[in-house]
Amino acid sequence: MYTIRRFEESVRELFTLGLIRGSTHVYIGEEAVAAGACSALGTDDYIVSTHRGHGHCLAKGGKLYPMMAELLGKETGYCRGKGGSMHIADPSIGILGAVGIVGSGLPLAVGAALSSKTLGDGRVTIAFFGDGASNQGTFHECLNLASVLKLPLVFICENNLYAITVACNLSTSVADISDRAAGYSMPGVTVDGNDVEKVYRTAKAAVDDARAGGGPTLIEAKTYRQEGHWIGDPQVYRKKAEVEDWIKKDPVKAYGKILTDTDAFTAKELKDIRAGVDKELEKAIEKAKKDDFLSPDKVTEDVYS
């Protein structure tokens, strides 16, 4: 969780300096969802991510250096600098890709889960998506098909209360998005998305059930993005007091306190972990800055047409 937080803070800084181009969405405040859910998966299991996907990729095992190189547009990035912030992928560790169009990752996740069931390879897929995607047709189509075919798939809705600038309670017919699972004959669970252990236990139960042939589950993780929808978002659609109230529930700080209060870690051990992350991240950034951009003659490589 701390790695994701520091990565995103660095992305925000690099974007502000003009070193990262294109629309960029940071995951600050939602780290517990990615960390908890991906901890329930094995290396061979799949995830499909979203436009706000850096945290998912890091939690699934993505490395700081190629991720940072990708955001900086360098050839050493995961997608050779062609994907950027919203399209990181690494199939070797099950990251099938982040997608920029709301709800468009869900059919990819259904396809991955269908392949796993057909091949009998025992893999489970997690599909991450936001509250806005739950109002898209792909959401309903995919839940229906996953249920009919009893696919090894876990749908995780990261309900951060806003679809860009539209509040969830103004656009969504149910108070809890997990209630929609009932229409597709699958379990639906709402969990505190700022509690990493609760997210893990909920995801683990769903992943284990899917792997055993029990079919899909819909999990709604209620969380909050502490930053705007994109870097530079003026955030005129929500009140400052609301943001400050959620920052008090910061998942990274809260879990650090739990770990020291329960003597799972000492304060020094946590400090050392953070220092190690900071050092690794600094090295990744400096190395990626020095790398080359993709040369023009390679632009059409790796492109389907």
SEVEX-855087 format. One line per 8 residues: their letters; for each residue x, z, y of C-alpha. Coordinates in Angstrom, 1 decimal. Layout:
<nodes>
a) X:Z:Y; ...;
</nodes>
This chain:
<nodes>
mytirrfe) 0.0:0.0:0.0; 2.8:0.8:2.4; 4.5:-2.5:1.5; 1.4:-4.4:2.4; 1.0:-2.4:5.6; 4.5:-3.1:6.8; 4.4:-6.7:5.8; 1.2:-7.2:7.9;
esvrelft) 2.6:-5.4:10.8; 5.7:-7.7:10.7; 3.4:-10.8:10.4; 1.6:-9.6:13.5; 4.9:-9.3:15.4; 6.2:-12.6:14.2; 3.0:-14.4:15.1; 3.1:-12.9:18.6;
lglirgst) 6.6:-14.2:19.0; 5.5:-17.7:18.0; 7.4:-17.8:14.7; 4.3:-18.0:12.6; 1.9:-20.8:13.4; -1.7:-21.4:12.7; -4.6:-18.9:12.4; -3.4:-15.7:10.7;
hvyigeea) -5.5:-12.9:9.4; -3.9:-9.5:8.6; -5.1:-7.0:5.9; -4.3:-3.8:7.9; -6.8:-1.1:6.8; -7.9:-2.7:3.5; -4.7:-2.1:1.5; -6.4:0.3:-1.0;
vaagacsa) -8.6:-2.5:-2.4; -5.8:-4.9:-3.3; -3.5:-2.1:-4.6; -6.2:-0.4:-6.6; -7.7:-3.5:-8.1; -4.5:-5.4:-9.0; -3.1:-2.2:-10.6; -5.9:-2.7:-13.2;
lgtddyiv) -4.5:-6.2:-14.1; -1.6:-7.4:-16.2; 0.9:-10.0:-15.1; -0.9:-12.8:-17.1; -4.3:-12.0:-15.6; -5.5:-14.1:-12.7; -6.6:-13.5:-9.1; -8.2:-15.8:-6.6;
sthrghgh) -7.7:-14.7:-3.0; -9.1:-15.4:0.4; -8.0:-16.3:4.0; -7.0:-12.6:4.4; -4.9:-12.7:1.2; -1.4:-11.4:1.9; -2.3:-8.0:0.4; -3.8:-9.4:-2.7;
clakggkl) -0.7:-11.5:-3.4; 1.7:-8.6:-2.8; -0.4:-6.3:-5.0; -0.4:-8.8:-7.8; 3.4:-9.0:-7.8; 4.2:-11.5:-5.0; 7.7:-11.1:-3.5; 8.4:-10.4:0.1;
ypmmaell) 11.0:-13.1:0.7; 9.1:-16.2:-0.6; 5.9:-14.9:1.0; 7.6:-14.4:4.4; 9.3:-17.8:4.1; 6.0:-19.4:3.4; 4.4:-17.9:6.5; 7.4:-19.0:8.6;
gketgycr) 6.9:-22.6:7.2; 10.2:-22.7:5.3; 10.9:-24.8:2.2; 11.9:-21.6:0.3; 8.3:-20.3:0.6; 5.9:-20.1:-2.4; 4.3:-23.4:-1.4; 7.5:-24.9:0.3;
gkggsmhi) 6.0:-24.0:3.7; 3.1:-26.3:3.3; 0.4:-23.7:2.6; 1.2:-21.0:5.2; -0.8:-17.8:5.6; -4.0:-18.9:4.0; -2.8:-20.8:0.9; -0.2:-18.7:-0.9;
adpsigil) -0.1:-19.3:-4.7; 2.2:-18.4:-7.6; 0.6:-19.3:-11.0; 3.5:-17.8:-12.8; 2.2:-14.3:-12.0; -1.5:-15.2:-12.0; -2.0:-15.9:-8.3; -4.1:-19.0:-8.5;
gavgivgs) -4.2:-19.3:-4.7; -5.6:-18.1:-1.5; -8.3:-20.2:0.1; -9.4:-20.6:3.7; -13.0:-21.6:3.3; -15.4:-18.7:2.9; -16.8:-18.5:-0.6; -14.7:-21.4:-1.9;
glplavga) -12.5:-19.2:-4.2; -15.4:-18.1:-6.3; -15.9:-21.3:-8.3; -12.1:-21.4:-8.9; -12.3:-17.9:-10.4; -15.2:-19.0:-12.6; -13.2:-21.9:-13.8; -10.2:-19.7:-14.6;
alssktlg) -12.3:-17.2:-16.5; -14.0:-20.1:-18.4; -10.6:-21.4:-19.4; -9.6:-17.9:-20.6; -12.8:-17.6:-22.7; -12.4:-21.1:-24.1; -8.7:-20.6:-25.0; -9.2:-17.0:-26.2;
dgrvtiaf) -6.1:-15.9:-24.3; -7.5:-12.4:-23.3; -6.9:-12.9:-19.6; -9.2:-11.5:-17.0; -9.8:-12.9:-13.5; -10.5:-11.0:-10.3; -12.2:-12.9:-7.5; -11.7:-11.3:-4.1;
fgdgasnq) -14.2:-12.3:-1.3; -15.7:-10.8:1.8; -19.2:-9.7:2.8; -19.7:-13.1:4.5; -19.1:-15.0:1.3; -21.9:-13.0:-0.4; -24.3:-15.0:1.7; -22.9:-18.3:0.6;
gtfhecln) -24.5:-20.4:-2.1; -21.3:-20.3:-4.2; -21.6:-16.6:-4.6; -25.0:-16.8:-6.2; -24.2:-19.9:-8.3; -21.0:-18.3:-9.6; -22.5:-14.9:-10.5; -25.3:-16.7:-12.3;
lasvlklp) -22.9:-18.9:-14.3; -20.5:-16.1:-15.1; -23.4:-14.0:-16.4; -24.9:-16.8:-18.5; -21.5:-17.5:-20.1; -20.4:-13.8:-20.2; -17.1:-14.7:-18.6; -14.1:-12.3:-18.3;
lvficenn) -14.4:-12.1:-14.6; -14.6:-9.3:-12.0; -16.1:-10.1:-8.6; -14.7:-7.8:-5.9; -16.5:-8.0:-2.5; -14.3:-6.5:0.2; -17.1:-5.5:2.6; -15.3:-4.8:5.9;
lyaitvac) -18.6:-4.9:7.7; -18.0:-8.1:9.7; -18.0:-11.7:8.8; -15.8:-12.9:11.6; -17.9:-11.6:14.5; -21.3:-11.0:12.7; -22.1:-7.5:11.5; -23.1:-7.3:7.9;
nlstsvad) -26.3:-5.4:8.7; -27.4:-8.3:10.8; -26.8:-11.0:8.2; -27.3:-9.5:4.8; -30.6:-8.6:3.1; -29.3:-5.6:1.2; -27.5:-2.4:2.4; -25.3:-2.5:-0.7;
isdraagy) -24.1:-5.9:-1.8; -23.6:-4.6:-5.3; -27.4:-4.4:-5.6; -27.4:-8.2:-5.9; -25.8:-7.9:-9.4; -29.2:-6.9:-10.8; -30.4:-10.4:-10.1; -27.8:-11.8:-12.5;
smpgvtvd) -27.9:-9.2:-15.3; -24.5:-7.7:-14.7; -23.3:-4.2:-13.6; -23.0:-3.7:-9.8; -21.0:-0.8:-8.4; -20.2:0.2:-4.8; -17.0:2.1:-4.2; -15.2:3.7:-1.3;
gndvekvy) -12.7:0.9:-0.6; -10.4:3.2:1.3; -9.8:5.4:-1.8; -7.2:3.6:-3.9; -7.8:5.8:-7.0; -11.5:5.2:-7.0; -10.9:1.5:-6.6; -8.5:1.5:-9.5;
rtakaavd) -10.8:3.4:-11.8; -13.7:1.2:-11.0; -11.7:-2.0:-11.4; -10.1:-0.8:-14.6; -13.4:-0.1:-16.2; -14.7:-3.5:-15.2; -11.5:-5.3:-16.3; -11.5:-3.5:-19.7;
daragggp) -15.1:-4.4:-20.3; -14.5:-8.0:-19.3; -11.5:-8.2:-21.6; -13.6:-6.8:-24.5; -16.2:-9.5:-24.1; -18.7:-7.6:-22.0; -18.9:-10.2:-19.3; -18.7:-9.9:-15.5;
tlieakty) -19.1:-7.1:-13.0; -19.7:-7.1:-9.3; -17.8:-4.4:-7.4; -18.4:-3.8:-3.7; -15.5:-2.0:-2.0; -16.6:-0.7:1.4; -13.7:-0.8:3.8; -12.7:-1.8:7.3;
rqeghwig) -10.2:-4.1:9.0; -8.5:-2.2:11.7; -7.4:-5.4:13.4; -9.5:-8.3:14.7; -10.7:-11.1:12.4; -7.5:-13.1:13.5; -4.4:-12.0:15.4; -5.5:-12.2:19.0;
dpqvyrkk) -9.2:-11.7:18.4; -10.6:-9.9:21.6; -13.1:-8.0:19.3; -15.9:-8.0:21.9; -18.4:-7.7:19.0; -17.6:-4.1:18.0; -17.1:-0.9:19.8; -13.7:0.8:20.3;
aevedwik) -15.1:4.1:19.1; -16.1:2.5:15.8; -12.6:1.2:15.2; -11.0:4.5:16.1; -13.4:6.3:13.7; -12.3:4.1:10.8; -8.6:4.4:11.8; -9.0:8.1:11.1;
kdpvkayg) -9.8:7.1:7.5; -6.6:5.1:7.2; -6.1:4.6:3.5; -2.3:4.5:3.6; -2.0:7.8:5.5; -4.7:9.4:3.5; -3.1:8.6:0.2; 0.3:9.7:1.4;
kiltdtda) -1.3:13.1:2.2; -3.0:13.3:-1.2; 0.3:12.6:-3.0; 2.2:15.4:-1.1; -0.7:17.9:-1.2; -1.0:17.5:-5.0; 2.8:17.7:-5.4; 2.8:14.2:-7.0;
ftakelkd) 5.6:13.4:-4.6; 7.6:15.3:-2.1; 7.6:14.3:1.6; 11.2:13.2:1.2; 10.4:11.0:-1.8; 7.7:9.2:0.1; 10.1:8.9:3.1; 12.7:7.3:0.8;
iragvdke) 10.1:4.9:-0.7; 9.1:3.8:2.8; 12.7:3.4:3.9; 13.4:1.2:0.8; 10.4:-1.0:1.7; 11.5:-1.3:5.3; 15.0:-2.3:4.3; 13.8:-4.9:1.8;
lekaieka) 11.3:-6.3:4.3; 13.9:-6.6:7.0; 16.2:-8.5:4.6; 13.4:-10.8:3.6; 12.6:-11.6:7.2; 16.1:-12.3:8.3; 16.8:-14.5:5.3; 13.6:-16.5:5.8;
kkddflsp) 14.4:-17.0:9.5; 17.6:-18.7:8.6; 16.1:-21.0:6.0; 15.3:-24.7:6.6; 12.0:-26.2:7.3; 10.8:-28.9:4.9; 12.3:-32.2:5.7; 9.8:-34.9:6.8;
dkvtedvy) 10.7:-37.2:3.8; 9.3:-34.4:1.4; 5.9:-34.0:3.2; 4.0:-36.1:0.7; 5.5:-34.4:-2.4; 3.2:-32.0:-4.3; 0.1:-33.5:-2.6; -2.8:-34.8:-4.6;
s) -4.4:-38.0:-3.3;
</nodes>
